[in-house]
Amino acid sequence: MSGRRPLGAGRRRRPPAKVLARRWGALLGGLGLAAGIPAALASAPGARARPASAGGAPSVGLAAALAPWRLPAPTSRPVVLALAGRIAVLGGLTVGDVSTASAVLVDPRTARTARSSPLVEAVHDAAGALLGGRAVVFGGGAAVSVATVQSWQPGASRPIGELPTPRSDLGAATLGRRAYLVGGYDGASLPAEVLVTTNGASFRPAGRLAQPVRYAAVAAYRGALWVVGGEVDASGTVETADIQRFDPATGTARVVGHLPVPLAGASAFVLGHRLYVAGGRLGATASARIWWIDTRHGVARPAGFLPAGRADAGVAVLGGRAYLVGGESLPSGQALRTAVVVRVVDIRRA
């Protein structure tokens, strides 16, 4: 959700890709880094990603390929959740940067997609979690950041509460029966407070981030929340490479490492007992890289490639595979109908 004055209901504005490219080109050129950044964010050379070593484990890597199904309409920045053997794609931005209330169910086994009952309120840049067997959509944006919390199930959607303050561009992760809300934008600033809920209707503070961020990749892993990259300014022009670890037991966070390059709008997921971050953007460049986050050493190691650069996708893990759904291609900013399937492979047999 952009911090700039909205164009109208259901829309958001951000600097044109060419403007962002000029800003980053000037900055990186001045730092002598312009030549190194594109290499780190380079797309895979071909329609299919090659399995690549996940660093420190040369026999195991990841492979990624386009899924054999497409969304009914291009969608960026949706909430994506695994629900009862299917993938639920809720809200997001569609053609013309318009927020949608659309709900789509995907069965990866049959490659079938079907529209379902929509959300009560059209939002993008929201966060989502499963609580009590139902999908819960937290906040998000339309013309402005909102505080609405929506419960969704096939055939039924209703508002169930409100966040303490409006918040968009946030992430969510579940530990046990608790959902934690991390980062985001409240319409004026980036709140550092981490919120926790068990029902989506009441919230309490769980602690604070070391560095407030929006558009971070967020996942739960080994009893902690991992917050990777993101933007650190309200204007949406400065990305960070920080890897933050939030400990729910103490309510404290610290920066434990860094990505090779700053990234925002990436997707975090756990496969094969490892934490990965895929895609994302730096200015007007979309990344196709998949990184293994070596949480013991605070290091990001190359783990593979997406078929092409992709930012602001929703992600869910189902049946031992990660699905990156929708998102944007850059520098056009065009919303995507496609999804990428990521799986663990034994590269000795590839």
C-alpha positions as CSV (number, residue, x, y, z in Angstrom):
1,M,0.0,0.0,0.0
2,S,1.7,3.1,-1.2
3,G,2.3,6.1,1.2
4,R,1.3,8.5,-1.6
5,R,-2.1,10.2,-2.0
6,P,-4.4,7.5,-3.6
7,L,-5.8,8.0,-7.1
8,G,-9.2,6.7,-6.1
9,A,-11.1,3.9,-4.4
10,G,-9.3,0.6,-4.8
11,R,-6.2,2.0,-6.3
12,R,-2.6,2.7,-5.2
13,R,0.2,4.8,-6.7
14,R,3.9,4.3,-6.6
15,P,6.8,5.8,-8.5
16,P,6.9,4.6,-12.1
17,A,9.5,1.9,-12.8
18,K,11.6,4.2,-14.9
19,V,11.8,6.7,-12.1
20,L,12.8,4.0,-9.6
21,A,15.4,2.7,-12.0
22,R,16.9,6.2,-12.4
23,R,17.0,6.6,-8.6
24,W,18.7,3.3,-8.0
25,G,21.0,3.7,-10.9
26,A,22.2,7.0,-9.6
27,L,22.6,5.7,-6.1
28,L,24.3,2.4,-6.9
29,G,26.4,4.1,-9.6
30,G,27.6,6.6,-7.0
31,L,28.5,3.7,-4.7
32,G,30.2,1.7,-7.4
33,L,27.7,-1.1,-7.1
34,A,25.7,-0.9,-10.2
35,A,27.5,-3.7,-12.0
36,G,27.1,-6.1,-9.1
37,I,23.4,-5.8,-8.4
38,P,22.0,-7.1,-11.7
39,A,24.1,-10.2,-11.4
40,A,22.8,-11.0,-8.0
41,L,19.2,-10.5,-9.1
42,A,19.6,-12.1,-12.5
43,S,16.8,-14.2,-13.9
44,A,17.3,-17.9,-14.7
45,P,18.5,-18.5,-18.3
46,G,15.5,-20.3,-19.7
47,A,11.8,-21.2,-19.0
48,R,12.7,-23.7,-16.4
49,A,14.9,-23.3,-13.3
50,R,17.8,-25.6,-12.9
51,P,18.3,-27.5,-9.7
52,A,21.0,-25.8,-7.7
53,S,23.0,-26.6,-4.6
54,A,21.5,-25.1,-1.4
55,G,25.0,-24.3,-0.1
56,G,26.6,-26.6,2.5
57,A,24.6,-29.6,1.2
58,P,25.7,-30.2,-2.4
59,S,23.5,-33.2,-2.9
60,V,20.2,-31.3,-2.3
61,G,18.8,-28.3,-4.1
62,L,15.6,-26.8,-5.3
63,A,13.8,-26.9,-8.7
64,A,11.2,-24.5,-9.8
65,A,8.8,-24.5,-12.8
66,L,5.6,-22.8,-13.9
67,A,2.5,-24.5,-12.5
68,P,0.2,-26.2,-15.1
69,W,-2.6,-23.8,-14.2
70,R,-3.4,-20.1,-14.3
71,L,-5.5,-17.7,-12.2
72,P,-8.7,-16.5,-13.7
73,A,-7.3,-13.0,-13.8
74,P,-3.9,-11.4,-13.2
75,T,-3.3,-10.9,-9.5
76,S,-0.6,-9.3,-7.5
77,R,-0.1,-8.9,-3.7
78,P,-2.8,-11.5,-2.7
79,V,-3.2,-13.5,0.5
80,V,-2.4,-17.1,-0.4
81,L,-3.1,-19.9,2.1
82,A,-3.1,-23.7,2.0
83,L,-6.6,-24.7,3.1
84,A,-8.0,-28.3,3.1
85,G,-5.8,-29.6,0.4
86,R,-6.3,-26.6,-1.9
87,I,-4.8,-23.2,-2.3
88,A,-6.9,-20.2,-1.5
89,V,-6.0,-16.9,-3.3
90,L,-7.7,-14.0,-1.6
91,G,-7.8,-10.4,-2.7
92,G,-4.9,-8.6,-4.3
93,L,-4.4,-6.1,-7.1
94,T,-5.8,-6.9,-10.6
95,V,-5.7,-5.1,-14.0
96,G,-5.4,-1.4,-13.6
97,D,-4.0,-1.7,-10.0
98,V,-7.5,-2.1,-8.7
99,S,-8.0,-3.9,-5.4
100,T,-10.2,-7.0,-5.6
101,A,-12.3,-9.0,-3.2
102,S,-12.0,-12.0,-5.4
103,A,-11.4,-15.5,-3.9
104,V,-10.1,-18.3,-6.0
105,L,-9.6,-22.0,-5.0
106,V,-6.9,-24.0,-6.7
107,D,-6.6,-27.8,-6.6
108,P,-2.9,-28.5,-7.5
109,R,-3.7,-32.2,-8.0
110,T,-6.1,-31.6,-10.8
111,A,-4.8,-28.2,-11.9
112,R,-8.4,-26.8,-11.6
113,T,-9.2,-23.3,-10.5
114,A,-12.6,-22.1,-9.4
115,R,-13.9,-18.8,-8.2
116,S,-15.5,-18.8,-4.7
117,S,-17.4,-16.4,-2.5
118,P,-15.6,-13.1,-2.4
119,L,-14.2,-11.3,0.6
120,V,-16.4,-8.7,2.3
121,E,-13.9,-6.0,1.5
122,A,-11.6,-5.6,-1.4
123,V,-8.0,-5.4,-0.2
124,H,-4.4,-5.9,-1.4
125,D,-1.2,-6.0,0.6
126,A,-3.0,-7.8,3.4
127,A,-1.6,-10.6,5.5
128,G,-3.3,-14.0,6.1
129,A,-3.2,-16.9,8.5
130,L,-5.2,-20.0,9.3
131,L,-6.9,-19.9,12.7
132,G,-9.4,-22.6,13.8
133,G,-9.5,-24.0,10.3
134,R,-10.6,-20.8,8.6
135,A,-8.7,-18.2,6.6
136,V,-8.2,-14.9,8.3
137,V,-7.2,-11.8,6.3
138,F,-5.6,-9.0,8.3
139,G,-5.7,-5.4,7.2
140,G,-4.4,-4.5,3.8
141,G,-5.1,-1.5,1.6
142,A,-7.6,-0.1,-0.9
143,A,-7.5,3.7,-1.2
144,V,-5.9,3.8,2.2
145,S,-4.6,1.3,4.8
146,V,-7.4,-0.4,6.7
147,A,-7.8,-2.1,10.0
148,T,-10.5,-4.6,9.0
149,V,-10.0,-8.3,9.9
150,Q,-12.0,-10.7,7.7
151,S,-12.8,-14.4,8.2
152,W,-13.1,-16.4,5.0
153,Q,-14.3,-19.9,4.2
154,P,-15.7,-21.3,0.9
155,G,-19.2,-19.9,0.8
156,A,-18.9,-17.5,3.7
157,S,-17.0,-14.3,4.5
158,R,-17.5,-11.8,7.2
159,P,-15.7,-9.1,9.2
160,I,-14.6,-10.4,12.7
161,G,-12.7,-7.5,14.2
162,E,-10.2,-4.7,13.6
163,L,-6.5,-4.3,14.2
164,P,-5.5,-1.8,16.8
165,T,-4.6,0.6,14.0
166,P,-4.8,0.4,10.2
167,R,-2.0,-1.7,8.7
168,S,-1.1,-2.7,5.2
169,D,2.1,-4.2,3.6
170,L,2.4,-6.5,6.6
171,G,3.3,-10.2,7.0
172,A,1.9,-13.0,9.1
173,A,3.2,-16.3,10.4
174,T,1.7,-18.9,12.7
175,L,3.3,-20.6,15.6
176,G,1.1,-23.2,17.3
177,R,-2.4,-21.7,17.6
178,R,-1.1,-18.1,17.5
179,A,-0.8,-15.8,14.5
180,Y,1.8,-13.1,14.6
181,L,1.5,-9.9,12.5
182,V,4.8,-8.3,11.5
183,G,5.8,-5.1,9.9
184,G,3.7,-3.0,7.6
185,Y,2.5,0.6,7.1
186,D,-0.2,2.4,9.0
187,G,-0.8,5.3,6.6
188,A,2.0,7.5,7.9
189,S,4.8,5.3,9.3
190,L,6.2,1.8,9.7
191,P,5.1,0.3,13.1
192,A,7.7,-1.8,14.9
193,E,5.2,-3.5,17.2
194,V,4.5,-7.2,16.6
195,L,0.9,-8.3,17.3
196,V,-0.3,-11.7,18.3
197,T,-3.9,-13.2,18.1
198,T,-5.5,-16.5,18.6
199,N,-8.9,-15.7,17.1
200,G,-8.5,-12.7,14.7
201,A,-10.8,-10.6,16.9
202,S,-8.5,-9.5,19.8
203,F,-4.8,-8.6,19.6
204,R,-2.0,-7.9,22.1
205,P,1.5,-6.7,21.7
206,A,4.1,-9.5,21.4
207,G,7.2,-7.4,21.1
208,R,9.0,-5.2,18.6
209,L,11.2,-5.5,15.5
210,A,14.7,-4.4,15.6
211,Q,14.1,-2.6,12.3
212,P,10.6,-1.6,11.2
213,V,9.9,-2.8,7.7
214,R,7.1,-3.1,5.2
215,Y,7.0,-5.7,2.3
216,A,9.2,-8.1,4.2
217,A,9.3,-11.8,3.6
218,V,8.0,-13.4,6.8
219,A,7.9,-17.1,7.9
220,A,7.9,-19.1,11.1
221,Y,10.8,-21.5,11.5
222,R,12.1,-23.4,14.5
223,G,10.0,-21.5,17.1
224,A,10.9,-18.0,15.8
225,L,9.7,-15.5,13.3
226,W,12.1,-14.7,10.5
227,V,11.7,-11.3,8.8
228,V,13.8,-11.0,5.6
229,G,14.4,-7.8,3.6
230,G,11.6,-5.3,3.1
231,E,11.4,-1.5,2.7
232,V,12.5,0.8,5.6
233,D,11.0,4.1,4.5
234,A,7.4,5.3,4.2
235,S,8.0,6.5,0.6
236,G,8.7,2.9,-0.6
237,T,12.1,3.6,-2.2
238,V,14.7,2.1,0.2
239,E,15.0,-1.7,0.5
240,T,17.0,-3.5,3.2
241,A,19.1,-6.7,3.2
242,D,18.5,-7.3,6.9
243,I,17.6,-10.8,8.2
244,Q,15.7,-10.3,11.5
245,R,14.9,-13.1,14.0
246,F,12.0,-12.4,16.4
247,D,11.8,-14.5,19.5
248,P,8.1,-14.8,20.7
249,A,9.3,-16.0,24.1
250,T,11.2,-12.8,24.9
251,G,9.4,-10.4,22.6
252,T,12.7,-9.2,21.2
253,A,14.2,-9.1,17.7
254,R,17.7,-8.7,16.4
255,V,19.4,-8.5,13.0
256,V,21.3,-11.8,12.7
257,G,22.5,-11.5,9.1
258,H,22.1,-10.0,5.7
259,L,21.1,-10.9,2.2
260,P,23.7,-10.3,-0.5
261,V,21.5,-7.5,-1.8
262,P,18.5,-5.6,-0.5
263,L,15.1,-7.0,-1.4
264,A,11.5,-6.2,-0.8
265,G,8.4,-8.1,-1.9
266,A,10.1,-11.5,-1.7
267,S,8.3,-14.7,-0.5
268,A,9.5,-16.8,2.4
269,F,8.7,-20.5,2.9
270,V,9.9,-23.7,4.6
271,L,10.7,-26.8,2.6
272,G,12.7,-29.9,3.6
273,H,13.3,-28.4,7.1
274,R,15.0,-25.3,5.6
275,L,14.0,-21.7,5.3
276,Y,14.0,-20.1,1.8
277,V,13.3,-16.7,0.3
278,A,12.5,-16.4,-3.4
279,G,11.9,-13.5,-5.8
280,G,11.5,-9.9,-4.7
281,R,12.5,-6.6,-6.1
282,L,15.2,-4.0,-5.8
283,G,13.9,-0.8,-7.3
284,A,12.7,-1.7,-10.8
285,T,14.5,-5.0,-11.0
286,A,12.7,-8.3,-10.1
287,S,14.8,-11.2,-8.7
288,A,14.6,-14.8,-9.9
289,R,16.9,-16.0,-7.1
290,I,16.0,-18.5,-4.4
291,W,18.1,-18.1,-1.3
292,W,18.5,-20.6,1.5
293,I,18.6,-18.7,4.8
294,D,21.3,-20.5,6.9
295,T,19.8,-19.5,10.2
296,R,22.7,-20.9,12.2
297,H,25.2,-18.5,10.7
298,G,22.9,-15.6,9.5
299,V,24.0,-16.2,5.8
300,A,21.9,-16.4,2.6
301,R,23.2,-19.1,0.3
302,P,22.2,-19.6,-3.4
303,A,19.5,-22.4,-3.7
304,G,18.2,-22.1,-7.2
305,F,16.2,-19.9,-9.6
306,L,12.6,-19.1,-10.4
307,P,11.8,-19.4,-14.1
308,A,11.8,-15.6,-14.2
309,G,11.9,-12.6,-11.9
310,R,8.8,-12.3,-9.8
311,A,7.9,-9.9,-7.0
312,D,5.0,-9.4,-4.6
313,A,3.7,-13.0,-5.0
314,G,1.6,-14.8,-2.4
315,V,3.1,-18.1,-1.2
316,A,1.7,-21.3,0.4
317,V,3.2,-24.7,1.1
318,L,1.1,-27.8,0.3
319,G,2.1,-31.4,-0.2
320,G,5.8,-30.7,0.2
321,R,5.9,-28.0,-2.4
322,A,5.8,-24.2,-2.3
323,Y,3.5,-22.3,-4.6
324,L,4.3,-18.7,-5.5
325,V,1.1,-17.4,-6.8
326,G,0.6,-14.3,-8.9
327,G,2.8,-11.3,-8.3
328,E,4.4,-8.8,-10.6
329,S,6.9,-8.7,-13.4
330,L,9.2,-5.7,-13.5
331,P,9.9,-3.1,-14.7
332,S,6.4,-3.2,-16.2
333,G,4.7,-3.8,-12.9
334,Q,2.3,-6.1,-14.7
335,A,0.3,-8.4,-12.5
336,L,0.7,-12.1,-13.3
337,R,-1.8,-15.0,-13.8
338,T,0.8,-17.7,-13.4
339,A,2.2,-19.5,-10.4
340,V,5.6,-21.2,-9.7
341,V,6.0,-24.6,-8.0
342,V,9.2,-25.1,-6.0
343,R,10.3,-28.5,-4.8
344,V,13.3,-30.1,-3.2
345,V,15.4,-32.3,-5.5
346,D,18.3,-34.6,-5.2
347,I,20.6,-33.1,-7.8
348,R,22.7,-36.3,-8.0
349,R,19.8,-37.7,-10.0
350,A,18.9,-34.6,-11.9
